[in-house]
Amino acid sequence: MATEPPPTTNISPTNAHAFATSVLAHSGVPPDRAHTIADCLVLADLRGVDTHGLNRLPGYIARIQHGVLAPNPPLPLTQKTPVMALLDANHTFGFVAGALAIDAGVHMAATFGVGIVGVRNSGHYGMAASYLLRAMAKGYAAFAFTNASRAMPAWGAREPLLGTSPFAVGLPGGAKSGFVLDMSPSVVARGKIRKAARRGERIPEGWALDAEGRDTSDPVEALKGVVLPIGGPKGSGLAMMMDIFGGLLTGSSFGGDVNDQYKTLDKPQGVGHWFMVFRPEVFLDSKEEYLERMDTLLERVRSSEKAAGVTQIFTPGEIEDAKMKVQREGGIPFTKNEIETLHELAKNVGSDAKLSD
């Protein structure tokens, strides 16, 4: 039997950003980096990806307090070739490392048409679309790959080995917006199961298996087991690809060795990322031609003849764009329990920040 979702209070994005920045600053994160992290968390909430928003703060702060997430380390960038660089994140926030990597990729792409940046020794970097949108805002296209801790079995296996890191690619558009594909290789992102557990809700069968390998609708039991890959071997293959690019190629942990950010509080995560930024108009005669072609494709998909029961056809990222417009004006929904948990976190780090509408 489905459970009713708990009531929520809408929090203004400006207030949510100030709250996150204050909590991070009181935890030793310098202002510029706290601002970058808050940008990513609030953007995720605005786009409806609340599994990667402010409710993640307690987990990050716990890792700082345990000494396994560095709030302000040096972040050396080594130029390997004119179009390839490696960033050592020194076990800091993936948000900070990812933003620096995308900016470095944009800098290379401005001169050479493409820039690739690998990141090693990083942490969870939140919503992958954050980095796509950062490049797209400057007129560039981007791929953003990362690996993650064990959460999903290889196809045909029972034990968790692979992460559920998304395949993420974004290309800017003109009048019709752009293309933002941020897609987990699992049936559902593990964060959605955590959200259901936090809110006391059930999950659909087919999302996950419990520790005994049985289908379950209990999110608590699901978190003890594994999530399932989309399309069977296809999702498993995509997850391997993320581990190869994010971990194996960058010198980070891979093959099941990335540490769980919630369960392993005595070691850094060892996450790796891989970004490619490029100028999407390089093969065409002009930027204007590219934008016109992209708008044509987006419009043709959206105006396709609808199947029975379908009221609107969306392109990747369009639903999240619409959600963001609504929540920028109306606020981000949080449950009473979520607000109380975040207020307790602020109090514990010595911040008097509060969430309000």
Secondary structure, DSSP 8 states (H G I E B T S, - for coil): -------EEEE-HHHHHHHHHHHHHTTT--HHHHHHHHHHHHHHHHTT-GGGSGGGHHHHHHHHHTTSS-SS----EEEEETTEEEEE-TT--HHHHHHHHHHHHHHHHHHHSEEEEEEEEE-----THHHHHHHHTTT-EEEEEE--SS-B--TT-SS--B----EEEEE--STT--EEEEE-SBSS-HHHHHHHHHHT----TTSEE-TTS-B-S-HHHHHHSEE-BTTTHHHHHHHHHHHIIIIITTTS--TT-S--TTT--SS---EEEEEEEE-TTTTSS-HHHHHHHHHHHHHHHHTS---TT------TTHHHHHHHHHHHHH-EEEEHHHHHHHHHHHHHTT-------
